[in-house]
Amino acid sequence: MTIGEFHNVQEIGQGGMGTVYQGYLGSRKVAIKEIRRDYMSEEDLVRRFRQEASILDQLDHPSVVKIVKPQHYEDRRYYPAFEHDGSLYIAMDFIEGLTLDKYIRANGGPLPENTATGLMCRILDAMEYIRQKGLVHRDIKPSNIIIRPDGSVCIIDFGIAKDITSSGMTTGRCVLGTNGYMSPEQAEGGLTIDSRTDIYSLGCVLFFMVTGTHAVQKKASDMETRIAIIRDAFPRARDINPAVSERMESIINKAVDKNMLRRFQSPYEFKMELLNDPIRFLQTHVSMDGRPDCITIGRDPGCDVVIHDPTGKVSRQHLEISWDSRYDGTQYTFRDRSTNGTMINEVFIKGSSCSLLDPVITGPHCFCPVIILAGVTILDWREALSAITRKEAARQTLQPAGTEADTGHDTRSDREDGLFSSIGKLFSRLKNHRQDQTL
């Protein structure tokens, strides 16, 4: 059997609306997903299928499945998916190995902590790459993680992945994900979905690795399962497997906190905690690139700057501000995480970021960006600067001995000194600026 340029094609599985095949493009072994022609009129299904192909086309990582594109297209409407004989297809590298659930069963049950840690760190490396691409997988579960014969891992099935940098993509209020592994915000059908949603699912996967059981058991109906995810306390791993260490249980519990602000804020931070890295991250918010120099602004009481917005238009986690102290000033990066967007000095951002440089200038000049949240609330920049000062002071307090400050490469200390100097000058200029206005 052939499908376009793919030959020696054999069926290896069927789903409700399509079929999975194994085949070859030349000597390259591939897996081919199909939407059967009977379902080509289902617009939402076709849109997600094309979206999966488009997302896979952006990714190039050894632990993420790669799309395989035929050289000739009869119809480019569905690129990089392709149509043949009335059906729609995506071809990907065929991944040899076992899905994580089958791998654990093949190994006789729960994995030893050191084995689970090694596998999870490889998974987290792949997920950090996905996060830095601005993507949320939204369906992380054992059956979507393949363990290759050499011990490496591969993340598959991006069918409901979301590009958080695209203003055109929204989940609306529909519930997407797999019961038992979806986050509370997914179970609620919420609009605030970002990489921390994947962190929750990864915590459930780690729980499964060390206990051999699913943390959330399926109930009589999908609705009952989702209510359990939202309301019920997460089970204790040590109650199921007493061999699980207290430290491992605490890591799992942090990953699956129902409040996304209290979870690990990036896969990289999750990995550092697993490895017990001596350079600790603050147990607080971090920026999109995994750094701790970040504050959050929004309606959620856990934010560094809490916004009181009776209209509800400001998102619970609306805006992140990170900073980088330089010889010529401080660069602030504003990343919008909201539903309704943010205006920064007349530049509108939504699901994206922009940066401003505060130059070190003496005199009455005052760096004070105009930040409007959701078109209804003006952020008090002085509150933001106060939060930055608190965050930097906390980080200096928690800086462990024997790290950068003692290595002769005092880059972090220099950066903090420069930032405190810049912030001090900013407050001084704000004071002078107000006095000038009074005069």
N, C-alpha and C positions, 0 to 999 in steps of 0.2 A: 504494500500500500504506500502511496506517496501523497503528501500534502504540499503542493507547490514545489519548492526546491528540496524539501525534506523527504528522505527516502528511508526504506526499511522501517516504516512506521507501524507500531503495534500498540493496541489499547492496553493500558495498565490500570485504569480506574475510571469510575463514573460517579458523577454527582447528580443533583437534581436538575441542573440546567446545562450540564456540559460533560465533557469527557477529557481525560488526561491520557496522552500518548507518550511513548518513547520512540525516538527516531534518530536520524543522523543528518547533519549538513556536512557533506564531504565525509571526513573521518571524525567530526566532532559530535559527540553524543549529546542529545538534547531531550528535554521534556517539553511537551507541547500541550498548552491548555486551550480548550475550545469552548466557545459558546455556540450551541447548536442553532441552526437557522430558525427553528421554531421559536426561539427567544430573542431574535434580533430586533423584534419590535418593542422589547422592553427597554425603554430609553435609559432608565436609571442603571440597569444592569450593564448595558453597553458603555455608558459613561464611566462607570467604575472600572470596567475592564480596560478601557483605553487609558484611564488614569493610572492604573497599575503599570501598564507598559511604559507610559511616559515617566513615571517615577523610577522604574528600574533602569531606564535609559540614562538617568542622571547619576547613577551609582557605580562606583568602581572600587570595590574593596574585597579582599580575599575571603572575608567572612559574610559576604552578602551575595545572594544568587545573582548571576549576570544574565541580562537579556541577550538573546541571539537573534540578529536581524537578517532576514534573507536579503540577497543582493538586488533582487528585482521585485518591484511592486506593480501590480496591475491597477491598484486603487490606493492612493496615498491619504484618503480621508481618515483612515484609522491609524496612521503611522504613530509609533513604531509597532503597534499591533498590525496584523495583516488579514485580509479577507481572502477566502478561497472557497469557491463553489457554494457561496451563500452563507458560510459560517465564518466566525471571527476567531483569530488565533493569537496567542503569544507563545514564542519559543524561548526557552531558557536553558542554561547549562543543566545537564542531568547530574544531580548531586548524589554520589555514592555514600552510603552510610545508613545510620539508624536515627529516626527522630528521637528526641530526648526521652519521651515516655517509654519508647521501646528499648532504648539504651539502658534505662534504669531497671526495667523488667528483666532484660538480658543479664544484668549484673546482680540479680537476686534481691533487689529492693533498694532502700535508701543508700545514697553514696556517702563514703567517709567525708568528713568536712574538708580535708585537704584536696580531695578529688573534686568536690563540689565547688570549692573556692577557685581552683584552677580553671574549670570549665566556665564558671560564671564570669571570671575576669576576661576570658576570650569573648564571651557574649557581650559584656559591657564595652569592650573595645569597639566591637561592631556597632553597638547601639550609640556610642558616643559619636562615631562617624556619621551615623544616620541623623543624629540630633544636630550636628554642625552643618548638615545639609539643609536644615530647616524642616525636617520631616518628622512626623509622629507615626509610628507603625500601627498602633491601636489594636493589634491582635497578637501580641506576644503571648505564647503559650508553648508547652512542651512539644506539641505536634508541629509547630512552625520553626523549630530549631533542630537542625540535623548535626549529628556528631559523625564526622568522617572517620574512616579507618585509622588515619594517622593522629586522631585526637583533636584536630582542628574543628571549628564549628562553622555553620552556615545558617544565616537567617533567611527564611523564605516567606512567601505569601504576603505580598503588599497590596492585597485586594481592597482593603479599606484604609490604607495609609492616607495621611493628610499632610499637605504642604502648608505649613503655618505661615509661610511668607507670601502666600497667594491670597489676595483680598477677595478673589472670586470663589474661594472654597469655603463652605460652611457645612456644619453638621445639622443645622436647623435644630429640631428637638427630637430627632430620631435616635434610637439606641443602636450603636454599632459596637461590636466586640463579641467576645466569647464568654458566656456565663461561667462564673468561677474564676475568671482571670481579668475581667474588665474592672476598671477602677470605679469608685463610688460616683465620680463625676460623669463617667460614661453611663453608669446604671441610671443616673438621674436624667440622662439625655441632655446634659448641660452644654453650653456653648464654650466654656473655658476648658479647652482641651489642648495640652501642650506636651512636651517631652516628659513631664512629671507623671503623666498618665501611664507612659511606658514604664516608669520607675516602679509604680504600684504593681503592674503585671510582672515585672522582673522579680519583685519581692515574692510574689506568689510562686514563680518558677523556682526560686531558691528554696522556698518552703517545701515544694514538691521534691526537690533534689535530696534534701536531708531527712525528709520524713517518709517519702514514697507515697504520700496521699495528697489529694487536692485540698487546699485550704478551705474552699467554699464548695460544699457538696451541692449538686443540683437538687432542687426541690421539685414539687409536683408540677410546677409551671415556671416558665421563664420569668414571669412577674414576681413570683415568690422568691426566686433566686436573686433577682435584682434588689428586692426589698431587704433580703438578708445581707447582701453586700453593703448596702447603705446603712443599715441599722445595727446589725449584729457585731459583737466584738470579734476581732480576728483571733483564731485559735492559737494557743501557745504550742510552738514546735516541740518543746520539751515534754508536754503532756502526751504527745504521740510517740516521740522517740527520745527517751531519757538520755541517750548518748549525745544529743545536741548540746553544745556548750551554751552557757548563758550569754556569752559575747555574740555568738552566731544568732541566737534568738533575738537579741537586742537590735542587731543589724537588720534582720527581717522585719521586726516591728517598726523600725524607723522607715523602711522602704514602703510599707503598706499603711502608713498613717492615713486616716481618712481626710485629714487636712493636708492638701498638697504642699502648703508652705512649710510643713514640718518634715516632709520627706527629704531624702537626698535630692538635690536640685539638678543633678546631672549624673549620667552614667559614670563619668570620671570620678566624681566625689564618692559614689557608691563603691567603685573599685578601690579607691584609696583607703576607705574604711575597711574593706575586706582584707586588704593587704597589711592593715595596721601600719600604714605609712607614718613615719615620725613627723613629717611636715603636715600638721593637721589643718583641715579646713575648719572654719567657724561653723558651729551647728546652726546655721542661719541661711539666708538666701545667697545664691551665687549667680554670677552673670552667665549668659548663654555659652561663653567659652570656658566655663568651669572655674572661673576665678571668684574669690570671696569678696572682692571690692565692688559690691553692688548693693543698692538699696531698692526696695520695692514700694510702690505707691498704689493705693487702691482702697476699696471699701472694707476689705477683710481686716478684722482686728489684729491679725498677725502681721500686717504690713509695717514697714518702718515708718512710713507716713500714712496715717489713716485719713481717708477722705470721707466726710459726712455729706452724702449726696441724697437728698430726699427723693429726687427723680428716679434714682436707680440706673441712670445711664452710664455712670462711671462703673467700670468692671471691678469685681472683687480683687483681682490682681491686674491692675490696669497698665502700669508702666514700670520699667526697670531703668535705673540710672547707674552706670558704672563709670569709673574714672581712671585716668592714668596720668600721674604726675610726671612732667617733663621739664627739661632745663628752661624751656620757653613758656611754661605755664602748665595748666591742667586741661587735659582733653576729657570732656564728658560725652558719653555715648548714651543715647536715649533709645530704648527698645520698647516698642508698643506691644502689649500682650492682650489687647482689649477687643471688645466687639465693635465699639463705636469710634475708635481712633483717637489720635492726639495731634494737636497743633503745636509745633515747636518753632517759634519766631516766624510764623506764617507759612511754615512747611508742614504739610499734612502727612502723617505716617500712620499706617494700620498694618499690623503684622510685620513691620519692618523697622529699621533703625536709622538714626542720623547722629552725627557728632558735631560738637562745637568746641572750639579751643578758647579757654580763658587765658589770655596772655598776661604775663606778670608785668603790670604797668602801675607805676605809682601815680598819685594825684587823685583827682576827684572822679576819674572814670570808674564806673561800676558795672561789672559783668552780672547781668540779671536777665536771663532768658525769659520770654513770655511763653508759658506752657499752659495750654488749655486742654483739659481732659473731657473728652466726649462732647465738646462744644458747649459745656455748661459750667465747668468749674475751673477757675484759674489757680494753679498750684503756687503756693507761697514758697518762693525759692529759698527763703531763709530757713524754712522748716526742712527743706531738702538738705541744705548745707549742715544744719544741726544733726540730722540723721547720719550724714557722711562722717562728721566729726566723731559721733558716738561709735560708729562702726570701725573707724580707724583706731580709736582709743582701745576698743575691745580687742582688736586684732593684735595690737602691740602688747596688751596685757597677756594674751594667750599664746604669744610667740614662744615656742619651746626653746630651751637652751640647746645648743649644739646644732642648730640649723643654720640658716643663711648668715645670721649675725655673727657666728663664730667661725666662718669658713674663710674669711678674707675676701669674700665676694658679697659685700654688704648691699646688694642691689635693692632688696626689699626695704631695708632700713633707710637707705638714701631716698627711695621713692616715697616712703611715708613722711620723712622729714620735709621733703619738698612739698608734699601735699598739705601737711599741717601748716607750713609757711604760707602756701597759696591760700588756704582757707582762712588763716588769720588775716591776711591782707584783704581778702574778700569782705570779711566782717568789718574790718576797719574802713574799707571804701564804702560799704553800705551805710555805716554810721556817718561818715563825712558827707555822703550823698544826701542823707536825710537832713543833716544840719544845713547843707547848702540850700535845699529846698525850703527849709524854714526861714532862712535869711531872705 
